[in-house]
Amino acid sequence: MDSHAKLQKLTTPGRPALATTFDRVAEILAKAPKAPLRLQFSILEVEIDESMVWSVVVDEDGGRAASGPSGQADVEVITQAETWWAMAEGRLSPLDAFLSGRMRVRGNIELAKRIFLVDLAAGSAELPEWLR
Amino acid sequence: MPITEGTVDCMQLADGFGFVAIRTGPNTLEAFILYFGDQRSPGPIALWIPELSIALARGLKVSISHGSSSAFIDALQINSP
C-alpha cells in the first residue's frame, strides 16, 4: 500500500497522554481558516473493551479539547488507541489507517478529508486522484 | 459486531478500490470499503455490488456489519421497503 500524508506530530515529549494529542489538534485547527466545527474522537481500548470519547471544538473563541462527546459532531473518528497513537506520533497516515481497516469516519466526509488530509497533515502532500 | 443502518448515498467503483457511502442521518454519512487492492475475497464483493446498486436505485435501507473500528464491510443485508 502506498504511504500517504501523515499528521503533524500531536505528541509532546515526556508525558504521553491522550489529552495532549487532542489539545494539539484543537491548537492546529484553530489556526486553519474555516467555519466553526465540532469533532468527536471515539478511542477504543481493546484490552478493557471500553471507548473513551474526546471532542474538539473550534469556533470564534479558538480551539479547545475536552473529554466527553461534543453534541452534534460534524465529523466522528472511531479508532483503537494503538492506531490513534501511531497517527499522533506521525508513524501512520489517517488514510492508511482507514484503508487498512483500523479507522472509521462518519459525518461530513468532505470536511473529514480536508481536516485529516490537509489541515492536520505534516507538509503538503498530494491526495490520491480517486480521493480528490 | 457493530451494524450500521442507512441508505446508499453513492458508490465509487474502480479497478483496485470500491467504496460506498451510507447515509445514516440528514447530515451524516459513513464511508465503507468494499475492496481496496486485493485484501478481500472477490466472491462476496461480486454479490454485494449489485445488491447495493439496487438499494441505491430504490432507496432501500441497508444494514452493514463491520468491525468496531473498521470500515471494511463484513456482511450486508438489504431490507424490503
Backbone of each chain as ProteinMPNN parsed JSONL, in Angstrom:
{"seq_chain_A": "MDSHAKLQKLTTPGRPALATTFDRVAEILAKAPKAPLRLQFSILEVEIDESMVWSVVVDEDGGRAASGPSGQADVEVITQAETWWAMAEGRLSPLDAFLSGRMRVRGNIELAKRIFLVDLAAGSAELPEWLR", "coords_chain_A": {"N_chain_A": [[0.838, -1.189, 0.0], [0.48, 2.246, -0.794], [2.156, 4.945, 0.87], [0.626, 7.532, 2.61], [-0.094, 11.036, 3.351], [1.053, 11.893, 6.537], [0.048, 12.825, 9.906], [0.699, 16.021, 11.442], [2.99, 16.131, 14.157], [1.459, 15.141, 17.1], [2.083, 14.675, 19.647], [3.735, 15.3, 22.787], [7.016, 15.545, 24.205], [7.946, 13.505, 27.014], [5.428, 13.302, 28.797], [3.282, 11.189, 27.721], [-0.007, 11.559, 26.912], [-3.408, 11.079, 26.182], [-4.997, 13.367, 26.199], [-3.284, 15.483, 25.584], [-2.802, 15.118, 22.887], [-5.229, 15.727, 21.683], [-5.539, 18.338, 22.495], [-3.563, 19.447, 20.969], [-4.545, 18.977, 18.382], [-6.746, 20.717, 18.461], [-5.394, 23.129, 18.739], [-3.962, 23.31, 16.317], [-6.05, 23.271, 14.408], [-7.408, 25.57, 15.079], [-5.935, 27.518, 13.944], [-6.318, 27.182, 11.294], [-8.084, 28.428, 8.505], [-11.519, 28.359, 8.602], [-15.031, 27.465, 8.871], [-16.853, 27.321, 12.033], [-16.364, 24.253, 13.835], [-17.06, 20.911, 14.976], [-15.54, 18.164, 16.337], [-15.465, 14.682, 17.002], [-13.907, 12.125, 18.805], [-13.732, 8.756, 19.123], [-12.126, 6.628, 21.023], [-11.035, 3.438, 21.12], [-10.377, 1.151, 23.654], [-9.035, -1.787, 23.501], [-8.199, -3.792, 25.289], [-9.611, -3.391, 27.653], [-12.1, -3.26, 26.7], [-13.535, -0.858, 26.311], [-14.612, 2.449, 25.358], [-13.144, 5.618, 24.97], [-14.247, 8.882, 24.852], [-13.543, 11.847, 23.148], [-13.657, 15.322, 22.496], [-13.288, 17.95, 20.118], [-13.577, 21.323, 19.698], [-13.893, 24.012, 17.52], [-14.22, 27.382, 17.259], [-15.265, 30.865, 17.162], [-13.947, 31.614, 19.421], [-11.62, 30.238, 19.449], [-9.73, 27.133, 19.582], [-10.522, 24.156, 21.372], [-10.134, 21.28, 23.436], [-11.847, 18.533, 24.94], [-12.74, 16.054, 27.362], [-15.219, 13.707, 26.624], [-18.403, 13.599, 24.837], [-19.242, 15.633, 21.913], [-21.706, 16.706, 21.408], [-23.64, 17.487, 18.603], [-21.65, 16.295, 16.369], [-19.588, 17.351, 13.652], [-17.813, 15.706, 12.398], [-16.939, 12.386, 13.119], [-14.461, 10.324, 14.429], [-13.509, 7.001, 14.698], [-11.525, 4.804, 16.316], [-8.89, 2.511, 17.338], [-6.964, 2.793, 20.363], [-4.245, 2.23, 20.038], [-3.9, 2.654, 17.301], [-4.57, 5.361, 17.091], [-2.454, 6.501, 18.582], [-0.33, 5.794, 16.901], [-0.897, 7.386, 14.697], [-0.829, 9.906, 15.903], [1.8, 10.115, 16.627], [2.992, 10.369, 14.227], [3.591, 8.111, 12.756], [1.821, 6.708, 11.211], [-0.386, 7.253, 8.545], [-3.576, 8.929, 8.409], [-5.163, 8.153, 6.238], [-4.047, 5.717, 5.452], [-4.606, 4.31, 7.772], [-7.406, 4.214, 7.639], [-7.784, 2.81, 5.213], [-6.672, 0.387, 5.81], [-8.401, -0.761, 7.483], [-8.476, 0.133, 10.115], [-9.636, 2.379, 11.103], [-12.587, 4.306, 11.374], [-14.718, 6.699, 9.83], [-17.202, 9.115, 10.192], [-19.959, 11.289, 9.412], [-19.564, 14.491, 8.106], [-18.076, 13.787, 5.311], [-16.505, 15.046, 3.356], [-15.54, 17.264, 4.749], [-14.087, 15.904, 6.685], [-12.064, 14.783, 5.125], [-10.696, 17.106, 4.386], [-9.823, 18.067, 6.873], [-8.221, 15.977, 7.998], [-6.478, 15.244, 5.964], [-5.4, 17.494, 4.939], [-5.467, 19.971, 6.612], [-4.461, 19.022, 9.114], [-2.283, 17.709, 8.248], [1.166, 16.807, 7.938], [3.115, 18.893, 6.312], [2.676, 19.521, 2.751], [0.939, 17.269, 1.017], [0.206, 15.442, -1.926], [-3.073, 14.522, -2.73], [-4.417, 11.238, -3.379], [-5.6, 10.498, -6.675], [-8.174, 9.4, -6.83], [-9.365, 10.341, -4.597], [-9.795, 12.991, -4.742]], "CA_chain_A": [[0.0, 0.0, 0.0], [1.219, 3.499, -0.799], [2.109, 5.689, 2.115], [0.012, 8.828, 2.387], [0.333, 12.107, 4.256], [0.886, 11.649, 7.971], [-0.344, 14.009, 10.66], [1.713, 16.737, 12.202], [3.185, 15.425, 15.421], [0.482, 15.6, 18.088], [2.554, 14.285, 20.978], [4.783, 16.122, 23.395], [7.947, 14.662, 24.903], [7.813, 13.448, 28.467], [4.231, 12.69, 29.37], [2.289, 10.861, 26.7], [-1.383, 11.479, 27.409], [-4.345, 11.314, 25.089], [-5.498, 14.751, 26.241], [-2.361, 16.405, 24.911], [-2.921, 14.978, 21.426], [-6.432, 16.445, 21.237], [-5.222, 19.771, 22.667], [-2.744, 19.832, 19.808], [-5.478, 19.03, 17.241], [-7.506, 21.973, 18.603], [-4.459, 24.243, 18.504], [-3.66, 23.386, 14.873], [-7.255, 23.606, 13.64], [-7.802, 26.952, 15.378], [-5.16, 28.385, 13.049], [-6.736, 26.958, 9.902], [-9.288, 29.203, 8.217], [-12.712, 27.577, 8.263], [-16.204, 27.728, 9.708], [-16.817, 26.567, 13.293], [-16.54, 22.811, 13.649], [-17.035, 20.023, 16.138], [-15.03, 16.824, 16.04], [-15.549, 13.722, 18.101], [-12.977, 11.0, 18.671], [-14.042, 7.611, 19.979], [-10.88, 5.857, 21.079], [-11.375, 2.141, 21.705], [-9.342, 0.428, 24.402], [-9.422, -3.184, 23.264], [-7.913, -4.641, 26.448], [-10.664, -3.264, 28.67], [-13.375, -3.24, 25.975], [-14.223, 0.411, 26.566], [-14.189, 3.523, 24.467], [-13.031, 6.949, 25.571], [-14.704, 9.871, 23.877], [-12.964, 13.172, 23.262], [-14.191, 16.241, 21.495], [-12.53, 19.156, 19.784], [-14.471, 22.355, 19.179], [-13.216, 25.207, 17.008], [-15.183, 28.446, 16.949], [-14.658, 32.2, 17.155], [-13.122, 31.756, 20.623], [-10.415, 29.435, 19.285], [-9.929, 25.687, 19.596], [-10.353, 23.538, 22.682], [-10.44, 19.852, 23.501], [-12.417, 18.129, 26.223], [-13.162, 14.672, 27.465], [-16.665, 13.582, 26.51], [-18.947, 13.837, 23.495], [-19.288, 17.043, 21.506], [-23.033, 17.051, 20.908], [-23.78, 17.154, 17.187], [-20.321, 16.422, 15.767], [-19.501, 17.41, 12.192], [-17.038, 14.531, 11.984], [-16.541, 11.492, 14.205], [-13.434, 9.342, 14.112], [-13.565, 5.853, 15.609], [-10.314, 4.01, 16.098], [-8.318, 1.956, 18.559], [-5.954, 3.65, 20.977], [-2.947, 1.933, 19.419], [-3.889, 3.307, 15.986], [-4.518, 6.811, 17.303], [-1.087, 6.862, 18.966], [0.529, 5.696, 15.713], [-1.142, 8.588, 13.881], [-0.405, 11.096, 16.661], [3.267, 10.155, 16.634], [3.471, 10.541, 12.856], [4.056, 6.837, 12.193], [0.773, 6.137, 10.355], [-1.249, 8.295, 7.991], [-5.003, 8.639, 8.611], [-5.709, 7.452, 5.077], [-3.615, 4.323, 5.547], [-5.366, 3.705, 8.879], [-8.75, 3.935, 7.124], [-7.74, 1.802, 4.145], [-6.253, -0.906, 6.347], [-9.445, -1.255, 8.384], [-8.177, 0.469, 11.507], [-10.262, 3.643, 11.475], [-13.851, 4.659, 10.725], [-15.017, 8.136, 9.809], [-18.584, 9.381, 9.814], [-20.354, 12.697, 9.497], [-19.317, 15.196, 6.847], [-16.877, 13.106, 4.803], [-15.654, 16.032, 2.667], [-14.865, 18.023, 5.805], [-13.114, 14.998, 7.305], [-10.904, 14.692, 4.215], [-9.907, 18.336, 4.458], [-9.193, 18.193, 8.189], [-7.182, 14.987, 8.286], [-5.508, 15.065, 4.889], [-4.832, 18.798, 4.568], [-5.228, 20.881, 7.731], [-3.628, 18.408, 10.152], [-1.194, 16.956, 7.614], [2.535, 17.323, 8.049], [3.55, 19.273, 4.97], [1.637, 19.444, 1.735], [1.036, 16.031, 0.239], [-0.816, 15.353, -2.972], [-4.07, 13.494, -2.464], [-4.599, 10.305, -4.481], [-6.56, 11.022, -7.654], [-9.522, 8.911, -6.552], [-9.885, 10.972, -3.389], [-9.974, 14.434, -4.95]], "C_chain_A": [[0.881, 1.25, 0.0], [1.123, 4.154, 0.565], [1.583, 7.081, 1.821], [0.426, 9.808, 3.479], [0.039, 11.765, 5.714], [0.488, 12.95, 8.655], [0.883, 14.738, 11.19], [1.84, 16.022, 13.549], [2.25, 16.013, 16.475], [0.928, 15.287, 19.505], [3.593, 15.271, 21.48], [5.729, 15.194, 24.142], [7.646, 14.611, 26.4], [6.599, 12.689, 28.927], [3.213, 12.378, 28.278], [0.9, 10.716, 27.321], [-2.303, 11.814, 26.253], [-4.78, 12.772, 25.031], [-4.592, 15.69, 25.463], [-2.482, 16.301, 23.391], [-4.142, 15.738, 20.92], [-6.282, 17.948, 21.449], [-4.468, 20.27, 21.44], [-3.613, 19.911, 18.539], [-6.242, 20.356, 17.279], [-6.63, 23.173, 18.278], [-4.19, 24.412, 17.004], [-4.888, 23.857, 14.095], [-7.722, 25.035, 13.902], [-7.085, 27.93, 14.456], [-5.581, 28.235, 11.587], [-8.021, 27.732, 9.63], [-10.461, 28.312, 7.819], [-13.857, 27.969, 9.182], [-16.063, 26.961, 11.029], [-17.036, 25.076, 13.048], [-16.444, 22.07, 14.967], [-16.558, 18.644, 15.69], [-15.228, 15.938, 17.258], [-14.632, 12.545, 17.802], [-13.412, 9.908, 19.649], [-12.847, 6.675, 19.921], [-11.155, 4.555, 21.831], [-10.165, 1.539, 22.403], [-9.714, -1.043, 24.372], [-9.272, -4.027, 24.52], [-9.036, -4.584, 27.481], [-12.054, -3.132, 28.044], [-14.195, -1.992, 26.307], [-13.782, 1.43, 25.538], [-14.177, 4.844, 25.23], [-13.392, 7.956, 24.493], [-14.09, 11.224, 24.191], [-13.586, 14.064, 22.198], [-13.266, 17.427, 21.317], [-13.514, 20.133, 19.15], [-13.615, 23.529, 18.721], [-14.292, 26.218, 16.65], [-14.483, 29.794, 17.045], [-13.775, 32.43, 18.384], [-11.828, 30.949, 20.54], [-10.735, 27.953, 19.301], [-9.73, 25.146, 20.997], [-10.788, 22.075, 22.632], [-10.988, 19.53, 24.874], [-12.735, 16.652, 26.187], [-14.684, 14.625, 27.389], [-17.149, 13.92, 25.117], [-19.138, 15.323, 23.203], [-20.685, 17.49, 21.12], [-23.131, 16.621, 19.46], [-22.44, 17.357, 16.486], [-20.423, 16.515, 14.25], [-18.815, 16.162, 11.653], [-16.747, 13.698, 13.226], [-15.529, 10.489, 13.672], [-13.507, 8.239, 15.159], [-12.355, 4.982, 15.32], [-9.836, 3.441, 17.422], [-7.197, 2.864, 19.061], [-4.585, 3.461, 20.309], [-2.812, 2.639, 18.065], [-3.815, 4.824, 16.136], [-3.105, 7.256, 17.684], [-0.139, 6.801, 17.767], [0.339, 6.906, 14.809], [-0.598, 9.822, 14.587], [1.107, 11.245, 16.674], [3.851, 10.269, 15.234], [3.99, 9.272, 12.219], [3.064, 6.257, 11.186], [-0.098, 7.271, 9.836], [-2.717, 7.929, 8.247], [-5.601, 7.851, 7.448], [-5.294, 5.977, 5.09], [-4.353, 3.596, 6.669], [-6.762, 3.317, 8.395], [-8.718, 2.761, 6.145], [-7.286, 0.431, 4.628], [-7.244, -1.413, 7.399], [-9.179, -0.968, 9.84], [-8.813, 1.783, 11.954], [-11.563, 3.814, 10.694], [-14.042, 6.173, 10.814], [-16.478, 8.3, 9.437], [-18.929, 10.843, 10.074], [-20.213, 13.332, 8.138], [-17.987, 14.683, 6.276], [-15.94, 14.092, 4.098], [-14.868, 16.857, 3.672], [-13.784, 17.168, 6.471], [-11.859, 14.881, 6.442], [-10.032, 15.931, 4.359], [-9.159, 18.432, 5.798], [-8.0, 17.253, 8.323], [-6.129, 14.857, 7.191], [-4.877, 16.384, 4.444], [-4.468, 19.603, 5.816], [-4.279, 20.296, 8.778], [-2.398, 17.707, 9.575], [0.156, 17.637, 7.825], [3.02, 17.634, 6.639], [2.412, 19.128, 3.988], [1.857, 18.202, 0.895], [-0.087, 16.002, -0.779], [-1.788, 14.224, -2.636], [-4.117, 12.521, -3.632], [-5.72, 10.807, -5.396], [-7.997, 10.62, -7.317], [-10.151, 9.58, -5.339], [-10.197, 12.442, -3.603], [-11.423, 14.789, -5.255]], "O_chain_A": [[1.893, 1.31, 0.698], [0.163, 3.958, 1.31], [2.044, 7.737, 0.886], [1.179, 9.474, 4.394], [-1.08, 11.396, 6.069], [0.576, 14.03, 8.071], [1.953, 14.154, 11.361], [0.894, 15.385, 14.013], [2.245, 17.221, 16.714], [0.221, 15.603, 20.463], [4.238, 15.978, 20.705], [5.3, 14.163, 24.66], [7.145, 15.58, 26.971], [6.711, 11.557, 29.398], [2.375, 13.218, 27.951], [0.675, 9.844, 28.16], [-2.025, 12.706, 25.452], [-4.917, 13.344, 23.95], [-5.067, 16.587, 24.766], [-2.285, 17.291, 22.686], [-4.097, 16.332, 19.842], [-6.826, 18.744, 20.683], [-4.71, 21.37, 20.944], [-3.433, 20.812, 17.719], [-6.372, 21.034, 16.26], [-7.071, 24.117, 17.621], [-4.193, 25.53, 16.491], [-4.788, 24.73, 13.233], [-8.362, 25.645, 13.045], [-7.569, 29.036, 14.216], [-5.237, 29.067, 10.748], [-8.948, 27.697, 10.44], [-10.398, 27.599, 6.818], [-13.672, 28.71, 10.148], [-15.24, 26.051, 11.128], [-17.799, 24.687, 12.163], [-15.835, 22.535, 15.931], [-17.119, 18.046, 14.771], [-15.164, 16.398, 18.398], [-14.592, 12.04, 16.68], [-13.451, 10.128, 20.859], [-12.592, 6.021, 18.909], [-11.465, 4.567, 23.022], [-9.082, 1.432, 21.828], [-10.588, -1.494, 25.113], [-10.114, -4.881, 24.797], [-9.373, -5.591, 28.104], [-13.047, -2.923, 28.739], [-15.399, -2.073, 26.551], [-12.723, 1.3, 24.924], [-15.073, 5.139, 26.02], [-12.901, 7.886, 23.366], [-14.108, 11.688, 25.331], [-13.989, 13.597, 21.132], [-12.563, 17.845, 22.237], [-14.198, 19.8, 18.182], [-12.727, 23.983, 19.442], [-15.17, 25.94, 15.833], [-13.254, 29.864, 17.015], [-12.947, 33.34, 18.389], [-11.024, 30.977, 21.471], [-11.876, 27.556, 19.061], [-8.865, 25.622, 21.732], [-11.689, 21.698, 21.883], [-10.635, 20.179, 25.859], [-12.969, 16.073, 25.126], [-15.36, 15.429, 28.031], [-16.398, 14.463, 24.307], [-19.189, 16.153, 24.111], [-20.837, 18.57, 20.55], [-22.744, 15.503, 19.119], [-22.127, 18.468, 16.057], [-21.247, 15.839, 13.635], [-19.18, 15.633, 10.603], [-16.357, 14.235, 14.262], [-15.715, 9.889, 12.613], [-13.56, 8.511, 16.359], [-12.188, 4.485, 14.207], [-10.31, 3.832, 18.49], [-6.572, 3.597, 18.293], [-3.868, 4.429, 20.054], [-1.747, 3.155, 17.728], [-3.088, 5.492, 15.401], [-2.61, 8.262, 17.176], [0.745, 7.646, 17.627], [1.301, 7.399, 14.22], [0.018, 10.683, 13.958], [1.632, 12.357, 16.725], [5.071, 10.265, 15.069], [4.746, 9.33, 11.25], [3.435, 5.396, 10.388], [-0.501, 8.149, 10.598], [-3.06, 6.748, 8.296], [-6.447, 6.981, 7.654], [-6.097, 5.098, 4.776], [-4.686, 2.418, 6.541], [-7.249, 2.227, 8.698], [-9.526, 1.837, 6.241], [-7.489, -0.571, 3.943], [-6.962, -2.374, 8.115], [-9.599, -1.728, 10.713], [-8.556, 2.249, 13.065], [-11.631, 3.507, 9.503], [-13.582, 6.823, 11.752], [-16.947, 7.694, 8.473], [-18.268, 11.529, 10.854], [-20.678, 12.791, 7.135], [-16.912, 15.1, 6.709], [-14.72, 13.987, 4.226], [-13.681, 17.121, 3.479], [-12.698, 17.658, 6.78], [-10.739, 14.881, 6.952], [-8.807, 15.841, 4.443], [-7.996, 18.833, 5.836], [-6.908, 17.67, 8.71], [-5.012, 14.411, 7.455], [-3.927, 16.387, 3.662], [-3.293, 19.884, 6.052], [-3.395, 20.995, 9.274], [-1.572, 17.176, 10.318], [0.262, 18.863, 7.881], [3.304, 16.722, 5.864], [1.323, 18.673, 4.337], [2.836, 18.097, 0.157], [-1.192, 16.479, -0.52], [-1.376, 13.113, -2.301], [-3.881, 12.924, -4.771], [-6.664, 11.455, -4.944], [-8.925, 11.408, -7.498], [-11.342, 9.404, -5.08], [-10.801, 13.078, -2.739], [-11.742, 15.961, -5.455]]}, "seq_chain_B": "MPITEGTVDCMQLADGFGFVAIRTGPNTLEAFILYFGDQRSPGPIALWIPELSIALARGLKVSISHGSSSAFIDALQINSP", "coords_chain_B": {"N_chain_B": [[-20.481, -7.725, 16.753], [-20.514, -4.569, 15.246], [-23.337, -2.969, 13.688], [-24.273, -0.946, 11.048], [-26.898, 1.051, 9.961], [-28.672, 2.36, 7.163], [-29.175, 4.366, 4.198], [-28.087, 3.972, 0.796], [-25.861, 6.301, -0.341], [-23.922, 6.948, -2.285], [-21.804, 5.202, -4.644], [-18.481, 4.248, -5.319], [-16.636, 2.831, -7.663], [-13.914, 1.044, -8.924], [-11.046, -0.252, -10.723], [-9.283, -1.769, -8.409], [-10.216, -0.382, -6.179], [-13.155, -0.01, -4.152], [-15.745, 1.804, -2.862], [-18.424, 2.649, -0.622], [-20.834, 5.01, 0.313], [-22.788, 5.456, 3.1], [-25.803, 6.782, 4.112], [-26.693, 7.793, 7.223], [-28.101, 9.598, 8.619], [-29.641, 12.915, 8.448], [-27.481, 14.707, 7.978], [-25.342, 13.043, 8.013], [-22.931, 10.895, 6.918], [-21.354, 7.733, 6.324], [-18.363, 6.327, 5.285], [-17.72, 3.291, 3.713], [-15.687, 0.423, 3.009], [-15.625, -1.573, 0.23], [-13.756, -3.025, -1.24], [-10.212, -2.897, -1.387], [-7.362, -2.766, -3.14], [-6.055, -6.031, -3.138], [-7.148, -7.104, -0.872], [-9.471, -8.396, -0.147], [-11.664, -11.24, -0.482], [-12.932, -11.972, -3.699], [-15.481, -13.046, -4.149], [-17.78, -12.466, -2.273], [-17.837, -9.709, -2.707], [-18.579, -9.431, -5.341], [-21.191, -10.155, -5.127], [-22.211, -8.238, -3.397], [-22.084, -5.765, -4.71], [-24.093, -5.586, -6.854], [-26.324, -5.782, -5.171], [-26.129, -3.522, -3.548], [-26.33, -1.623, -5.537], [-28.962, -1.941, -6.369], [-30.212, -1.217, -4.002], [-29.424, 1.446, -3.88], [-30.666, 2.498, -6.159], [-33.352, 2.123, -5.529], [-33.682, 3.264, -3.102], [-33.547, 1.729, -0.784], [-33.299, 0.516, 2.601], [-30.246, -0.401, 4.128], [-28.283, -2.781, 5.971], [-25.209, -2.865, 7.438], [-22.609, -4.896, 8.442], [-19.66, -4.637, 10.359], [-16.264, -4.315, 11.568], [-15.502, -2.998, 14.88], [-13.811, -0.804, 14.73], [-13.355, -0.665, 12.072], [-13.72, 0.054, 8.612], [-14.235, -1.772, 6.697], [-16.527, -3.789, 4.985], [-18.199, -6.511, 6.377], [-20.494, -8.02, 6.255], [-23.658, -7.875, 4.582], [-26.932, -6.634, 4.475], [-29.949, -6.271, 2.779], [-32.89, -4.481, 3.063], [-36.425, -4.868, 2.719], [-38.752, -2.484, 1.285]], "CA_chain_B": [[-20.03, -6.962, 15.594], [-21.418, -3.432, 15.034], [-24.138, -2.889, 12.464], [-24.678, 0.412, 10.676], [-28.065, 1.042, 9.071], [-28.91, 3.612, 6.456], [-29.439, 4.217, 2.771], [-26.88, 4.134, -0.018], [-25.759, 7.661, -0.881], [-23.197, 6.826, -3.553], [-20.799, 4.143, -4.724], [-17.331, 4.585, -6.158], [-16.075, 1.521, -8.005], [-12.851, 1.108, -9.921], [-10.079, -1.35, -10.663], [-8.391, -1.549, -7.268], [-10.912, 0.078, -4.972], [-14.599, 0.15, -4.187], [-16.255, 2.406, -1.636], [-19.837, 3.013, -0.611], [-21.182, 5.955, 1.37], [-24.095, 5.155, 3.667], [-26.402, 7.918, 4.825], [-27.314, 7.305, 8.462], [-28.895, 10.695, 9.162], [-29.755, 14.003, 7.477], [-26.169, 15.274, 7.656], [-24.325, 12.081, 8.441], [-22.539, 9.816, 6.016], [-20.182, 6.958, 6.724], [-17.741, 5.669, 4.133], [-17.314, 1.896, 3.933], [-14.8, -0.128, 1.978], [-15.987, -2.87, -0.346], [-12.461, -3.662, -1.5], [-9.098, -1.999, -1.673], [-6.287, -3.668, -3.518], [-6.51, -7.433, -3.193], [-7.274, -7.54, 0.518], [-10.701, -9.134, 0.119], [-12.084, -12.285, -1.4], [-13.807, -11.326, -4.686], [-16.812, -13.636, -4.211], [-18.815, -11.648, -1.643], [-17.883, -8.363, -3.297], [-19.349, -9.535, -6.586], [-22.611, -10.21, -4.75], [-22.621, -7.016, -2.696], [-22.191, -4.593, -5.597], [-25.446, -5.454, -7.419], [-27.3, -5.555, -4.104], [-26.041, -2.103, -3.176], [-26.821, -0.843, -6.674], [-30.434, -1.981, -6.29], [-30.594, -0.403, -2.831], [-29.221, 2.853, -4.253], [-31.686, 2.894, -7.132], [-34.702, 2.067, -4.952], [-33.715, 3.942, -1.798], [-33.804, 0.736, 0.264], [-32.433, 0.57, 3.778], [-29.277, -1.495, 4.189], [-27.615, -2.998, 7.26], [-23.828, -3.269, 7.15], [-21.826, -5.369, 9.586], [-18.252, -4.271, 10.2], [-15.536, -4.306, 12.828], [-15.801, -1.812, 15.677], [-13.024, 0.337, 14.253], [-13.004, -0.96, 10.685], [-14.687, 0.464, 7.59], [-14.431, -2.876, 5.749], [-17.812, -4.464, 5.127], [-18.1, -7.947, 6.625], [-21.751, -8.636, 5.819], [-24.58, -6.866, 4.064], [-28.342, -7.035, 4.394], [-30.825, -5.297, 2.13], [-34.226, -4.623, 3.65], [-37.53, -4.524, 1.827], [-39.279, -1.14, 1.606]], "C_chain_B": [[-21.004, -5.797, 15.34], [-22.145, -3.518, 13.699], [-24.528, -1.435, 12.242], [-25.82, 0.321, 9.671], [-28.224, 2.392, 8.398], [-29.263, 3.339, 5.015], [-28.151, 4.48, 1.993], [-26.889, 5.527, -0.647], [-25.022, 7.664, -2.214], [-22.224, 5.652, -3.486], [-19.696, 4.611, -5.66], [-16.592, 3.277, -6.415], [-15.031, 1.675, -9.096], [-11.981, -0.131, -9.785], [-9.137, -1.053, -9.497], [-9.075, -1.029, -6.026], [-12.411, 0.165, -5.217], [-15.078, 0.66, -2.84], [-17.756, 2.615, -1.767], [-20.066, 3.959, 0.561], [-22.606, 5.675, 1.813], [-24.596, 6.373, 4.438], [-27.146, 7.388, 6.042], [-28.166, 8.38, 9.125], [-28.887, 11.829, 8.159], [-28.394, 14.575, 7.047], [-25.036, 14.312, 7.954], [-24.147, 10.98, 7.408], [-21.446, 9.002, 6.688], [-19.667, 6.224, 5.497], [-17.32, 4.255, 4.522], [-16.525, 1.391, 2.733], [-15.338, -1.479, 1.528], [-14.72, -3.669, -0.617], [-11.423, -2.574, -1.715], [-7.885, -2.866, -1.937], [-6.84, -5.082, -3.583], [-6.687, -7.985, -1.783], [-8.487, -8.429, 0.769], [-10.914, -10.236, -0.904], [-13.093, -11.708, -2.392], [-15.238, -11.849, -4.689], [-17.897, -12.761, -3.585], [-18.943, -10.267, -2.286], [-18.733, -8.374, -4.565], [-20.845, -9.642, -6.303], [-23.083, -8.887, -4.164], [-22.88, -5.862, -3.672], [-23.57, -4.494, -6.259], [-26.51, -5.209, -6.357], [-27.31, -4.084, -3.699], [-26.567, -1.211, -4.303], [-28.348, -0.797, -6.674], [-30.909, -1.099, -5.137], [-30.454, 1.087, -3.137], [-30.351, 3.324, -5.172], [-33.075, 2.987, -6.501], [-34.802, 2.766, -3.604], [-33.977, 2.993, -0.642], [-32.834, 0.908, 1.427], [-31.496, -0.637, 3.785], [-28.704, -1.583, 5.607], [-26.235, -3.565, 6.958], [-23.147, -3.697, 8.44], [-20.357, -5.09, 9.314], [-17.572, -4.364, 11.559], [-15.769, -2.999, 13.575], [-14.995, -0.591, 15.236], [-12.603, 0.142, 12.801], [-14.119, -0.542, 9.735], [-14.899, -0.63, 6.548], [-15.77, -3.566, 6.026], [-17.571, -5.958, 5.33], [-19.354, -8.679, 6.155], [-22.722, -7.53, 5.454], [-25.987, -7.439, 4.026], [-29.122, -5.911, 3.735], [-32.24, -5.535, 2.64], [-35.308, -4.203, 2.649], [-38.113, -3.164, 2.219], [-40.333, -1.197, 2.722]], "O_chain_B": [[-22.208, -6.028, 15.229], [-21.634, -4.065, 12.722], [-25.05, -0.777, 13.142], [-25.729, -0.385, 8.667], [-27.946, 3.435, 8.991], [-29.61, 2.216, 4.651], [-27.238, 5.138, 2.492], [-27.806, 5.882, -1.388], [-25.457, 8.313, -3.166], [-21.872, 5.177, -2.406], [-19.95, 5.283, -6.66], [-16.002, 2.692, -5.507], [-15.258, 2.37, -10.086], [-12.149, -0.941, -8.874], [-8.285, -0.171, -9.599], [-8.566, -1.215, -4.921], [-12.866, 0.384, -6.34], [-14.849, 0.031, -1.807], [-18.289, 2.741, -2.869], [-19.558, 3.739, 1.66], [-23.526, 5.66, 0.995], [-23.902, 6.915, 5.297], [-28.109, 6.631, 5.913], [-28.877, 8.1, 10.09], [-28.214, 11.743, 7.132], [-28.196, 14.887, 5.873], [-23.891, 14.73, 8.129], [-25.077, 10.245, 7.076], [-20.702, 9.518, 7.522], [-20.426, 5.585, 4.769], [-16.649, 4.051, 5.534], [-16.679, 1.868, 1.609], [-15.488, -2.403, 2.327], [-14.627, -4.845, -0.265], [-11.736, -1.473, -2.168], [-7.435, -3.609, -1.065], [-7.965, -5.298, -4.033], [-6.421, -9.158, -1.52], [-8.538, -9.139, 1.773], [-10.419, -10.175, -2.029], [-14.026, -11.02, -1.977], [-16.133, -11.165, -5.184], [-18.833, -12.353, -4.273], [-20.045, -9.728, -2.392], [-19.503, -7.449, -4.823], [-21.669, -9.266, -7.137], [-24.214, -8.462, -4.402], [-23.802, -5.073, -3.467], [-24.173, -3.421, -6.234], [-27.49, -4.508, -6.609], [-28.37, -3.481, -3.53], [-27.174, -0.171, -4.049], [-28.95, 0.242, -6.941], [-31.868, -0.339, -5.269], [-31.275, 1.893, -2.699], [-30.914, 4.403, -4.987], [-33.881, 3.831, -6.891], [-35.886, 2.853, -3.027], [-34.559, 3.389, 0.368], [-31.709, 1.378, 1.26], [-31.909, -1.757, 3.482], [-28.651, -0.593, 6.337], [-26.102, -4.604, 6.31], [-23.115, -2.945, 9.414], [-19.868, -5.276, 8.2], [-18.243, -4.48, 12.585], [-16.184, -2.005, 12.979], [-15.466, 0.539, 15.363], [-11.611, 0.717, 12.353], [-15.3, -0.753, 10.009], [-15.667, -0.436, 5.605], [-16.092, -3.882, 7.172], [-16.843, -6.592, 4.568], [-19.28, -9.824, 5.709], [-22.627, -6.404, 5.945], [-26.205, -8.574, 3.601], [-28.972, -4.742, 4.092], [-32.723, -6.667, 2.643], [-35.11, -3.294, 1.844], [-37.977, -2.742, 3.368], [-40.875, -0.163, 3.112]]}, "name": "protein", "num_of_chains": 2, "seq": "MDSHAKLQKLTTPGRPALATTFDRVAEILAKAPKAPLRLQFSILEVEIDESMVWSVVVDEDGGRAASGPSGQADVEVITQAETWWAMAEGRLSPLDAFLSGRMRVRGNIELAKRIFLVDLAAGSAELPEWLRMPITEGTVDCMQLADGFGFVAIRTGPNTLEAFILYFGDQRSPGPIALWIPELSIALARGLKVSISHGSSSAFIDALQINSP"}
